[in-house]
Amino acid sequence: MSTIPIRTLNNGVKMPAIGLGCWSGTTPEEQAKSEPWILTALENGYRHLDTAYGYHTEKYVGNAVRRSGIPREEIFITTKLPSNHHARVAESLEESLERAGLDYFDLLTTTQYLMHWPMAFHYRPDGSKRADGKPDLDEETTFSKTWADMEKLVGTGKVRAIGISNFSVQNLDILLKDAKIVPAVNQVELHPLLAQNELVKYCLDRGIMLTAYSPTGYAQVREHPEVIKVASKHNASPAQISLAWHLARGYTACPKSTDSGRQKENLNRPTLDKEDMDILNSIDENVHLCNYGPPPLVSGWTYEQLGWSRPYKEKN
């Protein structure tokens, strides 16, 4: 079994290769229950926490960090800009800082800020929606404009790195035409049934670190016969095998687990050999398993706009 590798981002910031996904449901009650298992993860050795404005767990991440007694400079914290804040980047960051209970992210705290989705929605302070129920898209605020505002955060002492999430090769090509700063990270859905080989190569060739969300792929991956075969060979769980596969490919992953035992498992993975990797690479179906909502739209955009080749598929 192996220890947690450290990845170096394109600006020199160090990032633990295994983090904890801090999404905790859609209700305030579910979200409030996240603090104990985030604290447990820190006690179990995690030093990378992945939250978002839209997860509504920034407050509980901040609380857990303070309760842990672990020096903040030892913990890498990611949060994300929501789609309806694309036209108010600086204000949104301040709100995230306030919820986390911090006046600023000091330079010793390794913290990154991601654009959660490429599409922008209109900001409505009262939280209201369009009367017709359609996505309230802001067509004028392009992701390139939003990225330019995010670039202004660099050097303020409030973030150590900026990045993106859910960007395809198609949209990265557009973003990089005008970007002054190459994104440090692109966080996307990745697992053995969605290997995204073209995107992985594109990003790593340009110094953009990948972070896999939903990295163990739900039951469709965990119960796949080939994954189980490799797991049996190493006397490991299928989740451990998927995480080992991600790390062997050279990037990072953020599995979510509320269970202390599984948290510990995720930090200890076998080393896969070429035969193992060949088996796992062979099962790619190029299919998204995360429930982004019914096709043809994902958060208001078509799969063509996102640059995704196949739609969501029901998971077991």
C-alpha angles and dihedrals in degrees: 000000000000139000125238112284119219120228121207114220123218091265094051097259114141119232127186109238094225119053138169119255107224102196107129111178135285103278128077089239093055092045093051089055091063097079097076095050092044088053090048090052091054089050089050092056107271114146099172122072123185117200136147141205087247094052090062090216100106089102092053093046089055092047093049092049092052093045092049094065089219113141109258092230088067094058126078111209126191125191131171140225112239120232094246091057098057090112094048105046100150093045092049092052090052090052091051091050091050093050091050089053097245132123090209141343101255122218091255092059110083101223132160133194121211133193097236097208133004095234123083128219128196114265113240112184092202092053093239123153135216113287091232092054094238122135110280094227121182102214094181097059102072121190088248090060090047091049091052089056091048090052088060089065092064110100095021093102090238097097133025097200139007128213148152140248134212093014119150128204088261094058095037088058088056095044096048093053091075104016116120091192122045109228112259094213140016112199113201142152107279132164136130091283091050105037095160091200095175092051093046092052093044093053099041091047088057097044095256111139117221123222117195118218119194082020097168092051104225122262094321089068100030091052097041110124094229093050090048090050092055091044091053091050091056097035087239137125121263088246090056089051093052091049091048088051092054093049092047087057090058109252141085137271137201113202119183118228130161093185118091094215094052091044089058091046091054091057092053117059135165122247109250123219128215093269090054092049092048090053094048093044090053096064098062111134096174089234131145112225100180112103102242091162131274118318144277090052131048111193090333099314131096121240088251091057090048092047091237116147101204135030132239115291125206110260122219 
